[in-house]
């Protein structure tokens, strides 16, 4: 029987996004909400491209953290792992990174696409394993949400 990681382990802190994935009911939603203030700060300091770079970095770190956390918990994709939501949410925010009034739109769009899992996200969710599998479908959801947000910014001008 694997022994779970202590909460203070770096992989545990990152996989659960500092405990937001441990909150009751809808951990993915909590993780996405917890990603927003970090995105706002990154965007303020480094702009939208900085947020995109941060999403890529957290994707890579998230593969390691979620893989270790999942293997130590004995579950292939624990619901408490929400670093995947953070990476996807940051991607969704990329087109609206400097317009904080549109953050709720990006949040809702990402949650929608993360929940319904349009192809290839559904394929990835079912077939890919380990940390990469945990992270991949949320990246697709983030890309879909980013495209929707980009289209919205074009239409409102």
Buried (B, 14 or more C-beta within 10 A) or exposed (E): EEEBBEEEBEBBBBBBBBBBBBBEEEBBBBBBBBBBEBBBEBBEEBEBEBBBBBBBEBBEBBBBBBBBBBBBBEBEBBEBBBBBBBBBBBBBBBBBBEBBEBBEBBBBBBBBBBEEBEEEBEEBBEEBEBBBBBBBBBBBBBBBBBBBBEEBBEEEE
